[in-house]
């Protein structure tokens, strides 16, 4: 019985978290587009943040593009 209750609670939690029960994004197309852009930008910039944390973003003499080292 305890396992069944735990499974139900887990299923409801996953349903809410993934947007199945309550939608994750707005129903308005303009607002939904803005929310999706913000979400995709956050995930796209995750790799840059990871490289910055591990100091992998420093320029290298083998860099194929020019890097401005100062503050813009």
Backbone as XML, in Angstrom:
<?xml version="1.0"?>
<chain id="A" units="angstrom">
  <residue number="1" name="UNK">
    <atom name="N" x="0.831" y="-1.190" z="0.000"/>
    <atom name="CA" x="0.000" y="0.000" z="0.000"/>
    <atom name="C" x="0.877" y="1.256" z="0.000"/>
  </residue>
  <residue number="2" name="UNK">
    <atom name="N" x="1.933" y="1.216" z="0.799"/>
    <atom name="CA" x="2.825" y="2.370" z="0.880"/>
    <atom name="C" x="3.494" y="2.618" z="-0.476"/>
  </residue>
  <residue number="3" name="UNK">
    <atom name="N" x="3.849" y="1.549" z="-1.151"/>
    <atom name="CA" x="4.499" y="1.665" z="-2.458"/>
    <atom name="C" x="3.540" y="2.272" z="-3.494"/>
  </residue>
  <residue number="4" name="UNK">
    <atom name="N" x="2.267" y="1.916" z="-3.427"/>
    <atom name="CA" x="1.268" y="2.456" z="-4.339"/>
    <atom name="C" x="1.077" y="3.957" z="-4.107"/>
  </residue>
  <residue number="5" name="UNK">
    <atom name="N" x="0.985" y="4.355" z="-2.853"/>
    <atom name="CA" x="0.827" y="5.778" z="-2.526"/>
    <atom name="C" x="2.056" y="6.560" z="-2.980"/>
  </residue>
  <residue number="6" name="UNK">
    <atom name="N" x="3.243" y="6.025" z="-2.740"/>
    <atom name="CA" x="4.469" y="6.686" z="-3.170"/>
    <atom name="C" x="4.526" y="6.816" z="-4.691"/>
  </residue>
  <residue number="7" name="UNK">
    <atom name="N" x="4.090" y="5.786" z="-5.397"/>
    <atom name="CA" x="4.060" y="5.820" z="-6.849"/>
    <atom name="C" x="3.080" y="6.880" z="-7.355"/>
  </residue>
  <residue number="8" name="UNK">
    <atom name="N" x="1.916" y="6.988" z="-6.716"/>
    <atom name="CA" x="0.934" y="8.007" z="-7.108"/>
    <atom name="C" x="1.464" y="9.414" z="-6.866"/>
  </residue>
  <residue number="9" name="UNK">
    <atom name="N" x="2.095" y="9.634" z="-5.720"/>
    <atom name="CA" x="2.669" y="10.947" z="-5.416"/>
    <atom name="C" x="3.767" y="11.284" z="-6.417"/>
  </residue>
  <residue number="10" name="UNK">
    <atom name="N" x="4.599" y="10.336" z="-6.758"/>
    <atom name="CA" x="5.657" y="10.547" z="-7.738"/>
    <atom name="C" x="5.075" y="10.864" z="-9.120"/>
  </residue>
  <residue number="11" name="UNK">
    <atom name="N" x="4.033" y="10.151" z="-9.519"/>
    <atom name="CA" x="3.405" y="10.385" z="-10.822"/>
    <atom name="C" x="2.790" y="11.778" z="-10.888"/>
  </residue>
  <residue number="12" name="UNK">
    <atom name="N" x="2.135" y="12.207" z="-9.814"/>
    <atom name="CA" x="1.555" y="13.556" z="-9.787"/>
    <atom name="C" x="2.655" y="14.601" z="-9.829"/>
  </residue>
  <residue number="13" name="UNK">
    <atom name="N" x="3.729" y="14.390" z="-9.098"/>
    <atom name="CA" x="4.850" y="15.336" z="-9.112"/>
    <atom name="C" x="5.490" y="15.461" z="-10.474"/>
  </residue>
  <residue number="14" name="UNK">
    <atom name="N" x="5.687" y="14.334" z="-11.141"/>
    <atom name="CA" x="6.261" y="14.355" z="-12.490"/>
    <atom name="C" x="5.278" y="15.010" z="-13.461"/>
  </residue>
  <residue number="15" name="UNK">
    <atom name="N" x="3.999" y="14.766" z="-13.284"/>
    <atom name="CA" x="2.985" y="15.372" z="-14.150"/>
    <atom name="C" x="2.962" y="16.886" z="-14.031"/>
  </residue>
  <residue number="16" name="UNK">
    <atom name="N" x="3.061" y="17.400" z="-12.817"/>
    <atom name="CA" x="3.099" y="18.842" z="-12.621"/>
    <atom name="C" x="4.403" y="19.427" z="-13.134"/>
  </residue>
  <residue number="17" name="UNK">
    <atom name="N" x="5.500" y="18.742" z="-12.922"/>
    <atom name="CA" x="6.807" y="19.257" z="-13.328"/>
    <atom name="C" x="7.014" y="19.289" z="-14.821"/>
  </residue>
  <residue number="18" name="UNK">
    <atom name="N" x="6.408" y="18.377" z="-15.550"/>
    <atom name="CA" x="6.614" y="18.317" z="-16.996"/>
    <atom name="C" x="5.573" y="19.109" z="-17.775"/>
  </residue>
  <residue number="19" name="UNK">
    <atom name="N" x="4.574" y="19.634" z="-17.106"/>
    <atom name="CA" x="3.561" y="20.427" z="-17.792"/>
    <atom name="C" x="2.403" y="19.615" z="-18.318"/>
  </residue>
  <residue number="20" name="UNK">
    <atom name="N" x="2.236" y="18.383" z="-17.855"/>
    <atom name="CA" x="1.128" y="17.552" z="-18.334"/>
    <atom name="C" x="-0.198" y="17.957" z="-17.688"/>
  </residue>
  <residue number="21" name="UNK">
    <atom name="N" x="-0.183" y="18.189" z="-16.385"/>
    <atom name="CA" x="-1.423" y="18.512" z="-15.679"/>
    <atom name="C" x="-1.705" y="20.006" z="-15.758"/>
  </residue>
  <residue number="22" name="UNK">
    <atom name="N" x="-0.713" y="20.819" z="-15.420"/>
    <atom name="CA" x="-0.803" y="22.273" z="-15.561"/>
    <atom name="C" x="0.190" y="22.654" z="-16.654"/>
  </residue>
  <residue number="23" name="UNK">
    <atom name="N" x="-0.268" y="23.325" z="-17.710"/>
    <atom name="CA" x="0.645" y="23.649" z="-18.808"/>
    <atom name="C" x="1.849" y="24.472" z="-18.334"/>
  </residue>
  <residue number="24" name="UNK">
    <atom name="N" x="3.022" y="24.155" z="-18.869"/>
    <atom name="CA" x="4.242" y="24.844" z="-18.475"/>
    <atom name="C" x="4.328" y="26.230" z="-19.101"/>
  </residue>
  <residue number="25" name="UNK">
    <atom name="N" x="3.688" y="26.422" z="-20.248"/>
    <atom name="CA" x="3.758" y="27.696" z="-20.955"/>
    <atom name="C" x="2.370" y="28.272" z="-21.139"/>
  </residue>
  <residue number="26" name="UNK">
    <atom name="N" x="2.311" y="29.555" z="-21.405"/>
    <atom name="CA" x="1.053" y="30.278" z="-21.564"/>
    <atom name="C" x="0.313" y="29.817" z="-22.812"/>
  </residue>
  <residue number="27" name="UNK">
    <atom name="N" x="-0.989" y="30.031" z="-22.837"/>
    <atom name="CA" x="-1.796" y="29.703" z="-24.007"/>
    <atom name="C" x="-1.746" y="30.787" z="-25.073"/>
  </residue>
  <residue number="28" name="UNK">
    <atom name="N" x="-1.352" y="32.001" z="-24.693"/>
    <atom name="CA" x="-1.224" y="33.111" z="-25.633"/>
    <atom name="C" x="0.015" y="32.900" z="-26.500"/>
  </residue>
  <residue number="29" name="UNK">
    <atom name="N" x="-0.140" y="32.876" z="-27.833"/>
    <atom name="CA" x="1.010" y="32.575" z="-28.694"/>
    <atom name="C" x="2.184" y="33.538" z="-28.525"/>
  </residue>
  <residue number="30" name="UNK">
    <atom name="N" x="1.918" y="34.818" z="-28.359"/>
    <atom name="CA" x="3.009" y="35.779" z="-28.191"/>
    <atom name="C" x="3.775" y="35.561" z="-26.902"/>
  </residue>
  <residue number="31" name="UNK">
    <atom name="N" x="3.029" y="35.359" z="-25.826"/>
    <atom name="CA" x="3.662" y="35.124" z="-24.520"/>
    <atom name="C" x="4.402" y="33.785" z="-24.508"/>
  </residue>
  <residue number="32" name="UNK">
    <atom name="N" x="3.800" y="32.756" z="-25.124"/>
    <atom name="CA" x="4.427" y="31.443" z="-25.173"/>
    <atom name="C" x="5.739" y="31.494" z="-25.959"/>
  </residue>
  <residue number="33" name="UNK">
    <atom name="N" x="5.761" y="32.257" z="-27.056"/>
    <atom name="CA" x="6.989" y="32.408" z="-27.832"/>
    <atom name="C" x="8.074" y="33.056" z="-26.993"/>
  </residue>
  <residue number="34" name="UNK">
    <atom name="N" x="7.713" y="34.089" z="-26.260"/>
    <atom name="CA" x="8.680" y="34.769" z="-25.393"/>
    <atom name="C" x="9.209" y="33.807" z="-24.322"/>
  </residue>
  <residue number="35" name="UNK">
    <atom name="N" x="8.347" y="33.013" z="-23.724"/>
    <atom name="CA" x="8.778" y="32.058" z="-22.706"/>
    <atom name="C" x="9.697" y="30.995" z="-23.302"/>
  </residue>
  <residue number="36" name="UNK">
    <atom name="N" x="9.388" y="30.513" z="-24.494"/>
    <atom name="CA" x="10.233" y="29.504" z="-25.134"/>
    <atom name="C" x="11.598" y="30.071" z="-25.512"/>
  </residue>
  <residue number="37" name="UNK">
    <atom name="N" x="11.637" y="31.332" z="-25.940"/>
    <atom name="CA" x="12.922" y="31.959" z="-26.266"/>
    <atom name="C" x="13.763" y="32.071" z="-25.009"/>
  </residue>
  <residue number="38" name="UNK">
    <atom name="N" x="13.160" y="32.512" z="-23.906"/>
    <atom name="CA" x="13.909" y="32.629" z="-22.655"/>
    <atom name="C" x="14.438" y="31.263" z="-22.215"/>
  </residue>
  <residue number="39" name="UNK">
    <atom name="N" x="13.606" y="30.224" z="-22.334"/>
    <atom name="CA" x="14.032" y="28.886" z="-21.937"/>
    <atom name="C" x="15.177" y="28.386" z="-22.804"/>
  </residue>
  <residue number="40" name="UNK">
    <atom name="N" x="15.062" y="28.567" z="-24.115"/>
    <atom name="CA" x="16.115" y="28.072" z="-25.006"/>
    <atom name="C" x="17.402" y="28.864" z="-24.826"/>
  </residue>
  <residue number="41" name="UNK">
    <atom name="N" x="17.310" y="30.169" z="-24.554"/>
    <atom name="CA" x="18.514" y="30.964" z="-24.324"/>
    <atom name="C" x="19.209" y="30.500" z="-23.048"/>
  </residue>
  <residue number="42" name="UNK">
    <atom name="N" x="18.454" y="30.183" z="-22.021"/>
    <atom name="CA" x="19.061" y="29.721" z="-20.782"/>
    <atom name="C" x="19.805" y="28.416" z="-20.990"/>
  </residue>
  <residue number="43" name="UNK">
    <atom name="N" x="19.221" y="27.487" z="-21.747"/>
    <atom name="CA" x="19.877" y="26.209" z="-21.981"/>
    <atom name="C" x="21.065" y="26.362" z="-22.923"/>
  </residue>
  <residue number="44" name="UNK">
    <atom name="N" x="20.974" y="27.294" z="-23.882"/>
    <atom name="CA" x="22.070" y="27.494" z="-24.820"/>
    <atom name="C" x="23.275" y="28.089" z="-24.106"/>
  </residue>
  <residue number="45" name="UNK">
    <atom name="N" x="23.035" y="28.973" z="-23.160"/>
    <atom name="CA" x="24.122" y="29.637" z="-22.458"/>
    <atom name="C" x="24.701" y="28.787" z="-21.337"/>
  </residue>
  <residue number="46" name="UNK">
    <atom name="N" x="24.114" y="27.626" z="-21.080"/>
    <atom name="CA" x="24.614" y="26.755" z="-20.022"/>
    <atom name="C" x="26.037" y="26.291" z="-20.316"/>
  </residue>
  <residue number="47" name="UNK">
    <atom name="N" x="26.338" y="25.974" z="-21.568"/>
    <atom name="CA" x="27.684" y="25.534" z="-21.940"/>
    <atom name="C" x="28.706" y="26.653" z="-21.708"/>
  </residue>
  <residue number="48" name="UNK">
    <atom name="N" x="28.341" y="27.903" z="-22.056"/>
    <atom name="CA" x="29.239" y="29.029" z="-21.810"/>
    <atom name="C" x="29.490" y="29.211" z="-20.319"/>
  </residue>
  <residue number="49" name="UNK">
    <atom name="N" x="28.454" y="29.051" z="-19.523"/>
    <atom name="CA" x="28.605" y="29.199" z="-18.069"/>
    <atom name="C" x="29.517" y="28.103" z="-17.510"/>
  </residue>
  <residue number="50" name="UNK">
    <atom name="N" x="29.340" y="26.878" z="-18.015"/>
    <atom name="CA" x="30.168" y="25.762" z="-17.564"/>
    <atom name="C" x="31.635" y="26.014" z="-17.902"/>
  </residue>
  <residue number="51" name="UNK">
    <atom name="N" x="31.906" y="26.510" z="-19.111"/>
    <atom name="CA" x="33.283" y="26.803" z="-19.499"/>
    <atom name="C" x="33.864" y="27.935" z="-18.664"/>
  </residue>
  <residue number="52" name="UNK">
    <atom name="N" x="33.050" y="28.912" z="-18.312"/>
    <atom name="CA" x="33.532" y="30.020" z="-17.486"/>
    <atom name="C" x="33.877" y="29.540" z="-16.085"/>
  </residue>
  <residue number="53" name="UNK">
    <atom name="N" x="33.071" y="28.650" z="-15.533"/>
    <atom name="CA" x="33.325" y="28.136" z="-14.187"/>
    <atom name="C" x="34.635" y="27.353" z="-14.149"/>
  </residue>
  <residue number="54" name="UNK">
    <atom name="N" x="34.910" y="26.543" z="-15.176"/>
    <atom name="CA" x="36.116" y="25.716" z="-15.200"/>
    <atom name="C" x="37.292" y="26.410" z="-15.893"/>
  </residue>
  <residue number="55" name="UNK">
    <atom name="N" x="37.152" y="27.722" z="-16.160"/>
    <atom name="CA" x="38.213" y="28.531" z="-16.780"/>
    <atom name="C" x="38.650" y="27.971" z="-18.136"/>
  </residue>
  <residue number="56" name="UNK">
    <atom name="N" x="37.700" y="27.465" z="-18.899"/>
    <atom name="CA" x="37.996" y="26.956" z="-20.235"/>
    <atom name="C" x="37.741" y="28.007" z="-21.307"/>
  </residue>
  <residue number="57" name="UNK">
    <atom name="N" x="37.267" y="29.197" z="-20.900"/>
    <atom name="CA" x="36.900" y="30.214" z="-21.867"/>
    <atom name="C" x="38.030" y="31.193" z="-22.166"/>
  </residue>
  <residue number="58" name="UNK">
    <atom name="N" x="39.225" y="30.945" z="-21.644"/>
    <atom name="CA" x="40.339" y="31.847" z="-21.898"/>
    <atom name="C" x="40.810" y="31.688" z="-23.340"/>
  </residue>
  <residue number="59" name="UNK">
    <atom name="N" x="41.186" y="32.801" z="-23.978"/>
    <atom name="CA" x="41.631" y="32.705" z="-25.369"/>
    <atom name="C" x="42.913" y="31.900" z="-25.504"/>
  </residue>
  <residue number="60" name="UNK">
    <atom name="N" x="43.071" y="31.326" z="-26.631"/>
    <atom name="CA" x="44.182" y="30.447" z="-26.927"/>
    <atom name="C" x="44.835" y="30.943" z="-28.216"/>
  </residue>
  <residue number="61" name="UNK">
    <atom name="N" x="46.099" y="30.688" z="-28.435"/>
    <atom name="CA" x="46.725" y="31.136" z="-29.678"/>
    <atom name="C" x="46.216" y="30.354" z="-30.882"/>
  </residue>
  <residue number="62" name="UNK">
    <atom name="N" x="45.520" y="29.276" z="-30.636"/>
    <atom name="CA" x="44.951" y="28.468" z="-31.722"/>
    <atom name="C" x="43.486" y="28.832" z="-31.998"/>
  </residue>
  <residue number="63" name="UNK">
    <atom name="N" x="42.970" y="29.881" z="-31.354"/>
    <atom name="CA" x="41.574" y="30.259" z="-31.520"/>
    <atom name="C" x="41.318" y="30.709" z="-32.956"/>
  </residue>
  <residue number="64" name="UNK">
    <atom name="N" x="40.303" y="30.149" z="-33.642"/>
    <atom name="CA" x="40.056" y="30.517" z="-35.034"/>
    <atom name="C" x="39.374" y="31.867" z="-35.196"/>
  </residue>
  <residue number="65" name="UNK">
    <atom name="N" x="38.922" y="32.509" z="-34.127"/>
    <atom name="CA" x="38.260" y="33.811" z="-34.227"/>
    <atom name="C" x="38.940" y="34.783" z="-33.262"/>
  </residue>
  <residue number="66" name="UNK">
    <atom name="N" x="38.822" y="36.049" z="-33.579"/>
    <atom name="CA" x="39.451" y="37.074" z="-32.753"/>
    <atom name="C" x="38.685" y="37.223" z="-31.444"/>
  </residue>
  <residue number="67" name="UNK">
    <atom name="N" x="39.425" y="37.385" z="-30.361"/>
    <atom name="CA" x="38.826" y="37.547" z="-29.043"/>
    <atom name="C" x="39.270" y="38.873" z="-28.468"/>
  </residue>
  <residue number="68" name="UNK">
    <atom name="N" x="38.315" y="39.681" z="-28.048"/>
    <atom name="CA" x="38.628" y="40.963" z="-27.430"/>
    <atom name="C" x="38.855" y="40.702" z="-25.951"/>
  </residue>
  <residue number="69" name="UNK">
    <atom name="N" x="40.034" y="41.022" z="-25.451"/>
    <atom name="CA" x="40.358" y="40.705" z="-24.078"/>
    <atom name="C" x="39.937" y="41.735" z="-23.059"/>
  </residue>
  <residue number="70" name="UNK">
    <atom name="N" x="39.531" y="42.923" z="-23.511"/>
    <atom name="CA" x="39.180" y="43.992" z="-22.576"/>
    <atom name="C" x="37.692" y="44.065" z="-22.307"/>
  </residue>
  <residue number="71" name="UNK">
    <atom name="N" x="37.332" y="45.068" z="-21.538"/>
    <atom name="CA" x="35.924" y="45.291" z="-21.220"/>
    <atom name="C" x="35.334" y="46.170" z="-22.312"/>
  </residue>
  <residue number="72" name="UNK">
    <atom name="N" x="34.208" y="45.732" z="-22.845"/>
    <atom name="CA" x="33.571" y="46.500" z="-23.935"/>
    <atom name="C" x="32.587" y="47.460" z="-23.340"/>
  </residue>
</chain>
